[in-house]
Amino acid sequence: MGDYSNFCKTTDNRKYNTWCKYTKMIDTYGCGCQHDCNYCYAKCLLKFRGNWNPNKPKKTYITDIINYIETLNKTDTVKLGCMTDCFQPLENLERITYETIKILNRYKINYLIVTKSNMVSGNEYVNIYNKKLAHFQITITTTNDKELIKHEKSPVASKRIMAIEKLYLMGFDVSIRLSPFIEQHIDFEILNNINCNKILIEFLKVNHWVKKWFKIDYSQYTHKWGGYTHLELSKKIELVKKIKGFKMISVGEYVKNHYEYFKNNVNYNKDDCCNLNMMPINFEPEQLELML
């Protein structure tokens, strides 16, 4: 495969978490993210190397994106927003994500958009999404807007919830991505009443850098795996039981034996913890009118 920049890549040879199904990735922006979350793993990996500038991320060239897409098969699904958010504020100026979506539509390649921004549900983007190809995971980290601004510079949770519900009611394949799931940051009454049928849960991975930037109680993070410390499986099971009211629940796990437990006992789709649906959900016209 040619050199399509570090922001377009296939990651098949990871030491840990090699069970993730979606290994084709495009970051429309890189070497920094304006959301600058305190718990960000990309930030942990890149900052000490001098490759992280949240104030001035780099954009990916459209030619590199096209060159990479041309290597893909029609059966592939590309993840947008891996190391950095594809809908960070820079998108308003550069429009790289907008153009990338149009290119993926043209090549008929499925795409999974992972974001913390309500920009994803803006009408100009909704108008170009292909329902047969587009899939969405919109991240919720806390249900408290005031708490959120202490840890990240992304749009507040209430705006993201509105984006989730708008896309869901319009019949798109959308999931709440509860990541990282930290119990004290979640009001379960708010979470469990979001109008969406799917939720993907991911727990916090802790290393030196996360502890330095993200100030919470780490006393229960005692399980070591893959260079990080994690909650014990019993605690994760306890927390997942608090998630109610969703037709499809999945847990995306980094720790291998934890992954096997949730795959066999919780996950709606045992072959795909992202649980992507290739068939859009249909709603009656009067339901759509509520969001338009």
Long-range contacts (C-beta under 8 A, 24 or more apart in sequence): 1-71, 2-67, 2-71, 4-64, 4-65, 4-67, 4-68, 5-30, 5-60, 5-61, 5-64, 6-30, 7-58, 7-60, 7-64, 7-83, 8-60, 8-64, 8-65, 8-67, 8-68, 9-68, 15-226, 16-225, 16-226, 16-227, 16-254, 16-256, 17-226, 17-254, 19-256, 19-259, 20-252, 21-271, 21-272, 21-273, 21-274, 22-77, 22-78, 22-79, 22-112, 22-274, 24-72, 24-76, 24-77, 24-78, 24-79, 25-78, 25-79, 25-82, 26-60, 26-65, 26-68, 26-69, 26-78, 26-79, 26-80, 26-82, 26-86, 26-100, 27-60, 27-80, 27-81, 27-82, 27-83, 27-84, 27-86, 28-59, 28-60, 28-65, 28-80, 28-81, 28-86, 28-91, 28-96, 28-97, 28-100, 29-57, 29-58, 29-59, 29-60, 29-84, 29-85, 29-86, 29-88, 29-90, 29-91, 29-94, 29-96, 30-57, 30-58, 30-60, 30-83, 30-84, 31-57, 31-58, 32-56, 32-57, 32-58, 32-84, 33-57, 33-83, 33-84, 33-85, 33-88, 34-85, 34-88, 34-89, 34-90, 34-153, 35-85, 35-88, 35-116, 35-117, 35-152, 35-153, 35-154, 36-152, 36-153, 37-116, 37-141, 37-151, 37-152, 37-153, 37-154, 38-151, 38-152, 38-210, 38-213, 38-214, 38-215, 39-151, 39-180, 39-204, 39-210, 39-213, 39-214, 41-205, 41-210, 42-83, 42-84, 43-209, 43-213, 44-207, 44-209, 44-210, 45-83, 46-83, 47-209, 48-209, 54-153, 57-84, 57-88, 57-90, 59-90, 59-94, 59-96, 60-96, 62-96, 62-99, 62-100, 62-103, 65-96, 65-99, 65-100, 65-103, 66-103, 69-103, 69-104, 69-107, 69-109, 70-107, 72-107, 72-109, 74-108, 74-109, 76-109, 76-110, 77-109, 77-110, 77-111, 77-112, 77-135, 77-276, 78-104, 78-109, 78-110, 78-111, 78-112, 79-111, 79-112, 79-114, 80-111, 80-112, 80-113, 80-114, 81-113, 81-114, 81-115, 82-114, 85-114, 85-115, 85-116, 85-117, 85-154, 86-113, 86-114, 86-115, 87-113, 87-115, 87-116, 87-117, 87-119, 87-120, 88-117, 88-154, 91-119, 92-119, 98-124, 98-125, 98-128, 101-125, 101-128, 101-129, 101-134, 102-128, 104-133, 105-130, 105-133, 108-133, 109-133, 110-135, 110-276, 110-278, 111-135, 112-136, 112-137, 112-274, 112-276, 113-137, 114-139, 114-177, 115-139, 116-141, 116-152, 116-154, 116-155, 116-160, 117-154, 117-155, 117-160, 117-163, 118-155, 118-159, 118-160, 118-162, 118-163, 119-155, 120-163, 120-167, 121-162, 121-163, 121-166, 121-167, 126-166, 126-167, 126-170, 129-172, 131-171, 131-172, 131-173, 131-280, 132-278, 132-280, 134-172, 134-173, 135-172, 135-173, 135-174, 135-274, 135-276, 135-277, 136-167, 136-172, 136-173, 136-174, 136-175, 137-174, 137-175, 137-176, 137-177, 137-200, 137-274, 138-163, 138-164, 138-167, 138-174, 138-175, 138-176, 138-177, 139-177, 139-178, 139-179, 140-176, 140-177, 140-178, 140-179, 140-191, 141-179, 141-180, 141-182, 141-185, 142-182, 142-185, 142-186, 143-185, 143-186, 143-187, 143-190, 143-191, 144-185, 144-187, 147-185, 151-214, 161-190, 161-194, 164-194, 164-195, 164-196, 165-194, 165-195, 165-196, 165-291, 166-291, 168-195, 168-196, 168-197, 168-281, 169-195, 169-283, 169-287, 169-288, 169-290, 169-291, 170-283, 170-288, 170-291, 171-280, 171-281, 171-282, 171-283, 172-280, 172-281, 173-276, 173-277, 173-278, 173-280, 173-281, 174-198, 175-199, 175-200, 175-248, 175-250, 175-274, 175-275, 176-200, 176-246, 177-202, 178-202, 178-243, 179-252, 180-204, 180-205, 181-239, 182-216, 183-239, 183-242, 184-216, 184-217, 188-242, 188-243, 188-244, 191-243, 192-243, 192-244, 192-245, 192-246, 193-245, 196-246, 197-246, 197-247, 197-248, 197-281, 198-246, 198-247, 198-248, 198-249, 198-250, 198-268, 198-275, 199-243, 199-246, 199-248, 199-249, 199-250, 200-250, 200-251, 200-252, 200-273, 200-274, 200-275, 201-240, 201-243, 201-249, 201-250, 201-251, 201-252, 202-251, 202-252, 202-253, 203-230, 203-231, 203-236, 203-239, 203-253, 203-254, 204-230, 204-231, 205-229, 205-230, 205-254, 206-230, 223-255, 225-254, 225-255, 225-256, 226-254, 226-255, 228-254, 230-254, 230-255, 230-258, 233-257, 233-258, 233-261, 236-262, 237-261, 240-266, 248-275, 250-274, 250-275
